[in-house]
Amino acid sequence: MTGAHDWSGAVGDVWAAEWQRTDRGFAAMTPHLDAAILAAAPVRGNAIDIGCGAGGTSLALARACPELTVTGVDLSPSLIDIARTRGADLPNLSFRVADITLGNALDDSADLLVSRHGVMFFDDPVAGLAAVRRVARPGAALIFSCFDSVTRNRFAADPLATATGQEPVPATSYAPGPFAFADPDFVAETLAAAGWADLHHQSVAFSYRVGAGPDPVADAVDFFTRIGPAAPLLRAAAPEARTAMIARLTDLVTRHLHDGVVDFPAAAWLWSARAAESVMT
Ligand SMILES: C[S@@+](CC[C@H](N)C(=O)[O-])C[C@H]1O[C@@H](n2cnc3c(N)ncnc32)[C@H](O)[C@@H]1O
């Protein structure tokens, strides 16, 4: 479980330190999301990037749509610092440290809301997405990506299984975290209850890159010690157990080394919705 408190503190700080490697992980999925966003983007108006992190999606949108005013919103001050530096040359782009669920993240109503994997961390997903709905103009598009089940995301499942000796089992009830929106039926019900209509989703299978550069295996093992579900287990392990886990991780990663890079299978959902004309919640 990863909630607001984690993102505004230590988890956000790690993601800020690791933004280039997390961006790299999403690189094969991002063009699908960005294409869906551009297809829905108005020429001008306001767009908000929910849980913008280090700003990759905000930057791409602001560059592609210079007449659109883009605001990236995130809980983590460290991530917003990185995003501001990256976006400093774009006059139509700004960033804010805010909790999107509090509804005060934007001065004007949004004509477009987007998110790369930033909407499945709300304590109460209906209330969170209803708060997002309240900053949207009626008819505004919401386009976001989220992970499919952990079992289809081997970059997370395999290191976890390697660390614990057990294949992870998908959660049967909602808990905020990277795989909380894996079930499309749950997401559709949640969006509808939060005042979103015209719901569509599609699956995107992609390769999640965890290692590259001069020593891709070492890069991947180091990445897994910093980010993902195995990282806290490695940090908490006693020295001997940790050494054994790192050896098993190195074996795992080596099996995924091809053509100088380490990739794992991954799967995401791309969702689109429209703000319903009348708000139900
Ligand atoms: C998995 S990261 C994705 C970051 C970024 N969109 C990317 O693709 O690199 C999830 C992000 O959502 C942010 N987040 C989670 N809940 C939030 C909330 N209630 N309001 C604003 N940001 C939130 C976190 O701080 C975190 O940066």
Ligand as a Chemical Component Dictionary entry (heavy atoms), coordinates in Angstrom:
data_LIG
# 
_chem_comp.id                   LIG 
_chem_comp.type                 NON-POLYMER 
_chem_comp.pdbx_formal_charge   0 
_chem_comp.three_letter_code    LIG 
# 
loop_
_chem_comp_atom.comp_id 
_chem_comp_atom.atom_id 
_chem_comp_atom.alt_atom_id 
_chem_comp_atom.type_symbol 
_chem_comp_atom.charge 
_chem_comp_atom.model_Cartn_x 
_chem_comp_atom.model_Cartn_y 
_chem_comp_atom.model_Cartn_z 
_chem_comp_atom.pdbx_ordinal 
LIG C1  C1  C 0  3.634  6.315  -9.823  1  
LIG S1  S1  S 1  3.939  7.998  -9.584  2  
LIG C2  C2  C 0  3.741  8.617  -11.235 3  
LIG C3  C3  C 0  4.389  9.954  -11.424 4  
LIG C4  C4  C 0  4.318  10.527 -12.839 5  
LIG N1  N1  N 0  2.962  10.699 -13.299 6  
LIG C5  C5  C 0  5.094  9.657  -13.792 7  
LIG O1  O1  O 0  4.497  9.088  -14.695 8  
LIG O2  O2  O -1 6.316  9.544  -13.632 9  
LIG C6  C6  C 0  2.425  8.546  -8.812  10 
LIG C7  C7  C 0  2.422  10.032 -8.482  11 
LIG O3  O3  O 0  1.107  10.422 -8.043  12 
LIG C8  C8  C 0  1.261  11.387 -7.017  13 
LIG N2  N2  N 0  0.021  11.452 -6.227  14 
LIG C9  C9  C 0  -0.574 10.422 -5.564  15 
LIG N3  N3  N 0  -1.689 10.850 -4.952  16 
LIG C10 C10 C 0  -1.811 12.172 -5.228  17 
LIG C11 C11 C 0  -2.751 13.190 -4.870  18 
LIG N4  N4  N 0  -3.800 12.912 -4.078  19 
LIG N5  N5  N 0  -2.574 14.455 -5.332  20 
LIG C12 C12 C 0  -1.488 14.750 -6.109  21 
LIG N6  N6  N 0  -0.564 13.832 -6.483  22 
LIG C13 C13 C 0  -0.715 12.567 -6.051  23 
LIG C14 C14 C 0  2.471  10.910 -6.225  24 
LIG O4  O4  O 0  3.056  11.930 -5.448  25 
LIG C15 C15 C 0  3.376  10.387 -7.352  26 
LIG O5  O5  O 0  4.283  11.365 -7.805  27 
# 
loop_
_chem_comp_bond.comp_id 
_chem_comp_bond.atom_id_1 
_chem_comp_bond.atom_id_2 
_chem_comp_bond.value_order 
_chem_comp_bond.pdbx_ordinal 
LIG C1  S1  SING 1  
LIG S1  C2  SING 2  
LIG S1  C6  SING 3  
LIG C2  C3  SING 4  
LIG C3  C4  SING 5  
LIG C4  N1  SING 6  
LIG C4  C5  SING 7  
LIG C5  O1  DOUB 8  
LIG C5  O2  SING 9  
LIG C6  C7  SING 10 
LIG C7  O3  SING 11 
LIG C7  C15 SING 12 
LIG O3  C8  SING 13 
LIG C8  N2  SING 14 
LIG C8  C14 SING 15 
LIG N2  C9  SING 16 
LIG N2  C13 SING 17 
LIG C9  N3  DOUB 18 
LIG N3  C10 SING 19 
LIG C10 C11 SING 20 
LIG C10 C13 DOUB 21 
LIG C11 N4  SING 22 
LIG C11 N5  DOUB 23 
LIG N5  C12 SING 24 
LIG C12 N6  DOUB 25 
LIG N6  C13 SING 26 
LIG C14 O4  SING 27 
LIG C14 C15 SING 28 
LIG C15 O5  SING 29 
# 
